[in-house]
Amino acid sequence: MSRRHAQNLETVWLDALPEEAVPAVEAALQRVCRTVAYFLDEETDTWRVEGVREEGAKEDDLTAALALASLMTGLDLQAQRAPVEAEGWLARTAEAFPEQEIGGRVLIRPTHMPDRKVHGRTVLKLDAGLAFGSGEHASTRGCLIAFEMVSRRMRPLPKDQLRILDLGAGSGILAMAAASTLHRRALATDIEPWSVRVAEQNAVMNGLRPLIRSVLADGWKAPVVAKGEYDLIFANILARPLCAMARDLARHLRPGGTAILAGLLGTQARQVMAAHRRGGLHLERRLNFGHWTTLVLRKHG
């Protein structure tokens, strides 16, 4: 990227955010920014979410997205803006996104880190700019650790009897982890075209393109999603849409199948569990990571 082009960019940021507000704010910035990252202020235990966009681009979209995020979080979310040299922002992002070992099997390696041989782990390479869905957030880590716990019982299933869905895939990290571990195909869906493109690029970068299909879909409304039955469903979204889609998820989860749900606070877990119990699912495991909770649910069968 040339220095002249970098001068036409600006940083848009919100800081002093509680952790539970990070997903909604990051989703808002992703609508208008080329890339988004977040950073923890350890002294105050609050977060800064920032993105880079062309100066002044899609200002109306940003206003609408932050208004929606304000309703979701109950906060008055106002973005700040400043011109930025892209090289400096990317260097800061890279520094904040180190190589991560998650659980006993997965290693997340940002693209700015050198390749090295690692035995006994699934190595997934991701761009340092793709903070949400990179394993950094507690919800993503919870899903990966939960998957590690349940993956062994899925290996004996024949190829034609193991279907994987990553609902709201973001970077595609969960679909890639499952496809790489189980050597099975996975369908990765998201409501944002940007996320679908990123998931496709990540699948190619990790040599998983034959196993990952990324599609634009609004939950279960898309025929490509609704026509299937699945043995494993990831849904790392937010508590409200999880509850709204509980009936559809239960209907499309095969008997004996597993759903891994995240993106919810511990205080919201009971509400999400109740919505899925009505569809015939039962709680197998609950994992807590700070304020965040991951639920492992299973369908009777």
Salt bridges, closest charged atoms under 4 A:
GLU10 OE2 - ARG53 NE 2.78
ASP15 OD2 - ARG48 NH1 3.86
GLU50 OE1 - ARG48 NE 2.50
GLU50 OE1 - ARG92 NH1 2.83
GLU54 OE2 - ARG34 NH2 2.79
GLU59 OE1 - ARG53 NH2 2.62
GLU59 OE2 - ARG81 NH2 2.58
GLU85 OE1 - ARG3 NH1 3.54
GLU99 OE2 - ARG109 NE 2.70
GLU99 OE1 - ARG116 NH2 2.52
GLU101 OE1 - ARG121 NH2 3.49
ASP115 OD1 - ARG109 NH1 3.84
ASP115 OD1 - LYS125 NZ 3.45
GLU192 OE2 - ARG31 NH2 3.34
ASP218 OD2 - LYS221 NZ 3.45
ASP231 OD2 - ARG254 NH1 3.08
ASP248 OD1 - ARG251 NH2 2.39
GLU284 OE1 - ARG153 NH1 2.97
GLU284 OE2 - ARG298 NH1 3.75
